[in-house]
């Protein structure tokens, strides 16, 4: 479309898509001072959930937004699983693994629709309502295509009415067939899987323990039976070789007959019969990564930026972590422009999103590709492992599952506790060799003392904004405390005269052993917070 300039944007952030990534982007931006608008082409909130697990790192990121406890209230934080391996059944408790550095040392079984519901409630409390049945049909950069000049978007509502709106930034959270990505013209590289997923909500007769996740390994793939159905008691998720037809990727396709669902259960050796089939669909799978996550005022988030198999429960969690990384940056950048600072000063802040999250997406794609090959591929090697060797090893599995450290390592891997941004333009280390977490690291949770109160460090971070953690003997920082986006905490149990500045997404932005060195003022300026000298 033809761009035009000289306009004052109607809104700071236009989030396109109301899945978990879009809702989390809008909520993170709103919580940090941006005006937001969320549009979604679907006419109503409900759609069958494709994700069923929330990881500890995701809950950590949602905590300052007041959403973590809402998600936990809707889910099961102490899930049990039964692994059906040939003639053996192995029970596993998935709660309270040995992760001392988080308030959420467990996997949480919860439906995607319930996560979306928690995010929707939090947005409504901030006065933001999703505009259902509203579709982005075109968009272009303002100010003659200037890198940070905003965007003009064309929207079509459910009655066919067309309108225009302007915004500083567009967050494309509109899934695998992203309109925003198409408008950006960026590459979408990867391939398709030879396997597809079958989803079904069913009532089952037989010997499956109620309220438990059942996992069955067979030569033709894995079968998951969750006690989290939306139209029935059970949700079946199973893999099989892709059938004929050219279905859209990532979206529920044609219904699957009850006898085919039964074949999948039988193939996994599950002692269950389909008593009634309430809903079913085939989902076609692909693995792809966008060449660029940003182009001027346009950003890609979640499935619009990267998509992969459901293996390792990465899709929804990675999309939310993308959103939590981006939302505060858009809000701070919008405030910076509104305060009259030059667009050029925004480059490190806005460029950091792609610099940080695209490498993570690439590693997650590699992880899910490997896990999906082991879980679902009909190649002779994984088929042999699933159908013969894993059942033979079944008697030893309980011994492994009872050992908390191996389980903790698995949960940490799945939860992306390994993600760091040491080379980010927002990671400033003014104290090389200083103890403690380094810039770019996730700040681990731990016991601390503030004044006379013993608390946990993540509790200090449990509100939106930048949090500055002062060591016990640190002098007052030579910056004003007037900006509501920055909170200061003195940690009396940390010896020293320095500080850590923690970003709104829980990663360390700055480390310095000397408060008086001016590093805090430089870092705040870098992230878009004008830091005036303290009086």
Secondary structure, DSSP 8 states (H G I E B T S, - for coil): -----S---SEEEEEE--SHHHHHHHHHHHHTT--EEEEESSSSS-------EE-HHHHHHHHTTT-HHHHHHHSBTT-EEEEEETTEEEEEE-SS-S-TT-S--S-EE--HHHHHHHHHHHHHHTT---EET-EEEEEEESGGG-TTS-EEEEEE-TTS-EEEEEEEEEEE---TT-HHHHHHT--EEEEEEEEEEEEEEEEEEES--TTSEEEEEETTEEEEEES--SSSSEEEEEEEE--SS---BTS--S---HHHHHHHHHHTT--EEEEEEEEEEEEEEEEEEES-SEETTEEE-GGGTEE--SGGG-HHHHHHHHHHHHHHHHHHHHHHHHTT--GGGGHHHHHHHHHHHHHHHHHHHHHHHHHHHHHH--SHHHHHIIIIIHHHHHHHHHHHHT-HHHHHHHHHHHTTTT---TTSTT-EESSTT-SS--TTSB----EEEETTEEEEHHHHT-SSSEEEEEETT----SS-S--TTEEEEEETTS-SS-EEEE-TTSBEEEEES-GGGSHHHHHHHHTT-------
